[in-house]
Amino acid sequence: MVAQDNEMKLMDPEQLSVALIEAQYALKESKGKPNAKSVLILVSGIELAGKGEAVKQLREWVDPRYLRVKADAPQTFNHKQTFWQPYARFIPAEGQVMVMFGNWYSDLLTTAMHVSKPIDETMFDEYIESMRAYEQDLKNNNVDVIKVWFDLSWKSLQKRLDHMDPGEVHWHKLHGLDWRSKKQYDSLQKLRQRFTDDWEIIDCEKEIERDQQFAQHILRTLKHCPDHLKKAKGQWKQAKIPESLLSPSEDVLPKNQYKDELKQLSKKVAEALRFDTRNVVIAFEGMDAAGKGGSIKRIVKKLDPREYEIYTIAAPEPYELRRPYLWRFWNKIQPEEKISIFDRTWYGRVLVERIEGFANAVEWQRAYEEINRFEKDLYDSQTLVIKFWLAISKDEQEARFKAREETPHKRFKITEEDWRNRGRWDDYLKAVADMLQRTDTDYAPWHVISTNDKNTARVQVLEAILKQLKAE
Amino acid sequence: MVAQDNEMKLMDPEQLSVALIEAQYALKESKGKPNAKSVLILVSGIELAGKGEAVKQLREWVDPRYLRVKADAPQTFNHKQTFWQPYARFIPAEGQVMVMFGNWYSDLLTTAMHVSKPIDETMFDEYIESMRAYEQDLKNNNVDVIKVWFDLSWKSLQKRLDHMDPGEVHWHKLHGLDWRSKKQYDSLQKLRQRFTDDWEIIDCEKEIERDQQFAQHILRTLKHCPDHLKKAKGQWKQAKIPESLLSPSEDVLPKNQYKDELKQLSKKVAEALRFDTRNVVIAFEGMDAAGKGGSIKRIVKKLDPREYEIYTIAAPEPYELRRPYLWRFWNKIQPEEKISIFDRTWYGRVLVERIEGFANAVEWQRAYEEINRFEKDLYDSQTLVIKFWLAISKDEQEARFKAREETPHKRFKITEEDWRNRGRWDDYLKAVADMLQRTDTDYAPWHVISTNDKNTARVQVLEAILKQLKAE
């Protein structure tokens, strides 16, 4: 909870401006350093309280080149969209400051106030809880989030409406709320009090105090240096490596049977995906040469390329590394995309990044919960997540590597890195075991396909997709 | 015009695959090198011809990790959107290959076939011309564009419809055309013949030939090494430096008069911008300390931050440098943004990039036309572009630099780079003169504000905005 500074002292505007600019430059300089962070400022409040004026004043005090303002009119929730999807693109990179006018809270309020079938208190509070969890994940990933509510009493609001310039009426109306209705005002206040206890509340009776309180709060946030945790607290409890990872089945599916089953299944899968009202995300992980590409090929066999998108995940770009590691996935999964297929996924955080040390212990140990929340948010917004681990034996991998090296159009698939990864086979098994134990949830269960026979794996993948689609 | 290879020879699929993969890797390796390029493949054609199948086969022959497929259902034109806006984000970066199913041509066909008030032949042909000019700009900026039309005779189409799997009907219907109507088929064919003379036309009677012709065409394109022009052809004709740049007015606006005028004008500008049905882009260029920031502040004075977005343009990021230099501006200007204000702009190409040598002579000399086309496309899609050059004298700049250095909250604005730029004052004057001469168009005229008095400049900027808004 943010301490409410009831006795805020006015600073000399010149000094305040210099302090803000210095803090901005320090933030900018932190880029890539251990204490790097970015600042996300969520702004909401009562109409005519003066949010816009305060942000404009802030822009004049700071160096405006390093302050971005994103301002959208609030929108009601779309049931196929998580609350963060419209905004994820604008999460600031290390060193940046972003003010967001339209944000998940204004959307929530708009939804609660406007839709014909409003969301009830339980749902409202569940949203709040998810939003706070999301913000905590942002903070853990070096995005400092602060929230500011611009408040105005009923009486003052009415007075301001009386004196409003006719030229401004147009914009004012855009919001769709009737600010002359005491009932609407009261219910909005009641709703926002369900979430503003960790917000900076600004009483907007007086302009100068309003702008100063806002700017001083930003200044404190800019100056606050996060201590990024480096060391994990307790001992890590390694999961037992399940049998499915250690000894994949050696049974071979006869070729004719495979052909028949594949034909039927790929048709069924295409139809089931096509007619399902939800969006579907299919995620593939597995050792190199485990058959991810081959499985994907069979999923899309009877689909038209316009019906799906395939994402092949490689190492992140520099601009992606300056944001939370899930950021690039937040932005890839789009509400308008019916079927998204991932060849490698966000689980890289707890696999390759853990093993190669790209993520420190605190980071990868925290990631399981972050990933679970991410998948839960997708699930809650009508997006089914179907996850596969393709398990093969170490011998089978070697055989496939060698076969690839001998096949002209496949030898490109084998690089030195693949052989190097193979050297860490046991580390991967441990990481996979932890991953399966900690992220196998009701809403996004793992399918472990454990077989050294490619064709069996493909058939099992298709069957698992059908099963999960039908299960719900 | 692409030569039609009537006697295409089938290649051994294994060899074709290896050749494609090798070409992909060569393309990938070209990144950052003199012959770097990316490849954009636009795909359209008759329903059921097998575009999807051919792309799927291509995906199996190449290394799918380095081929992206973007497939959207065609959409009718939105009159506030340029034809490239929905796709600009997906223009591939150096080293990448992108297949686009939904593209500006499919949108054009859909618009021509579907809307109640269809576009006439003249408009249709004008669109084609703009599209080709846009593609030429892409090519000049290292994006190789190829276009492939998958064709199918009326008879074969009907046969395929007869034998279509009922499960596929759903997708087929999404297209909205009645493929059983000979009239619709014929008018589509007639329309597409207006633009497909520089396309690769694939007759899709036979599957194997279809897939091979497509893949072989891609292979030729991948292998084609562009010769990026380095040297300009003729002598550059330097424009005469206009008086307005050399001797800005010294008249000073009395403070009281300024206050009165500013108050009235900022209100009028806010209202005019707000009630105009078009989107507005306001672009500021000027020497350092010319007053760009101050002018912007006065434009937004009576606006709410939710009504506009301000973009401060700095040096491009590495991922932006791997795309055409206008790319980052294509993506910043959004149809849903009413007012976009730029503090520095795309004119950087013919100013700082020309002067510092970041763009070679061919590149910056070509840029004037590219920029004109860009602004024309915006104009044609209901977006008014208002451009300012703020001219001050060299002495006035020095005075402002010194004043900034003495004002605590302004001294951050002055860096060594500013003094260095000042050293190239005359080079800048020449570049500005060329820019004004070559990009002062009917649809996007320049406003040269030539005064050493800050307040006069601000008033003139506001007046110019009002005038251009009312002129049309």
Boltz contact constraints between the chains, C-beta under 6 A:
constraints:
  - contact:
      token1: [A, 14]
      token2: [B, 409]
      max_distance: 6.0
  - contact:
      token1: [A, 17]
      token2: [B, 409]
      max_distance: 6.0
  - contact:
      token1: [A, 18]
      token2: [B, 408]
      max_distance: 6.0
  - contact:
      token1: [A, 18]
      token2: [B, 409]
      max_distance: 6.0
  - contact:
      token1: [A, 21]
      token2: [B, 412]
      max_distance: 6.0
  - contact:
      token1: [A, 52]
      token2: [B, 304]
      max_distance: 6.0
  - contact:
      token1: [A, 52]
      token2: [B, 305]
      max_distance: 6.0
  - contact:
      token1: [A, 55]
      token2: [B, 305]
      max_distance: 6.0
  - contact:
      token1: [A, 63]
      token2: [B, 412]
      max_distance: 6.0
  - contact:
      token1: [A, 65]
      token2: [B, 312]
      max_distance: 6.0
  - contact:
      token1: [A, 69]
      token2: [B, 305]
      max_distance: 6.0
  - contact:
      token1: [A, 71]
      token2: [B, 305]
      max_distance: 6.0
  - contact:
      token1: [A, 71]
      token2: [B, 306]
      max_distance: 6.0
  - contact:
      token1: [A, 101]
      token2: [B, 306]
      max_distance: 6.0
  - contact:
      token1: [A, 167]
      token2: [B, 271]
      max_distance: 6.0
  - contact:
      token1: [A, 170]
      token2: [B, 274]
      max_distance: 6.0
  - contact:
      token1: [A, 171]
      token2: [B, 304]
      max_distance: 6.0
  - contact:
      token1: [A, 271]
      token2: [B, 167]
      max_distance: 6.0
  - contact:
      token1: [A, 274]
      token2: [B, 170]
      max_distance: 6.0
  - contact:
      token1: [A, 304]
      token2: [B, 52]
      max_distance: 6.0
  - contact:
      token1: [A, 304]
      token2: [B, 171]
      max_distance: 6.0
  - contact:
      token1: [A, 305]
      token2: [B, 52]
      max_distance: 6.0
  - contact:
      token1: [A, 305]
      token2: [B, 55]
      max_distance: 6.0
  - contact:
      token1: [A, 305]
      token2: [B, 69]
      max_distance: 6.0
  - contact:
      token1: [A, 305]
      token2: [B, 71]
      max_distance: 6.0
  - contact:
      token1: [A, 306]
      token2: [B, 71]
      max_distance: 6.0
  - contact:
      token1: [A, 306]
      token2: [B, 101]
      max_distance: 6.0
  - contact:
      token1: [A, 312]
      token2: [B, 65]
      max_distance: 6.0
  - contact:
      token1: [A, 319]
      token2: [B, 319]
      max_distance: 6.0
  - contact:
      token1: [A, 408]
      token2: [B, 18]
      max_distance: 6.0
  - contact:
      token1: [A, 409]
      token2: [B, 14]
      max_distance: 6.0
  - contact:
      token1: [A, 409]
      token2: [B, 17]
      max_distance: 6.0
  - contact:
      token1: [A, 409]
      token2: [B, 18]
      max_distance: 6.0
  - contact:
      token1: [A, 412]
      token2: [B, 21]
      max_distance: 6.0
  - contact:
      token1: [A, 412]
      token2: [B, 63]
      max_distance: 6.0
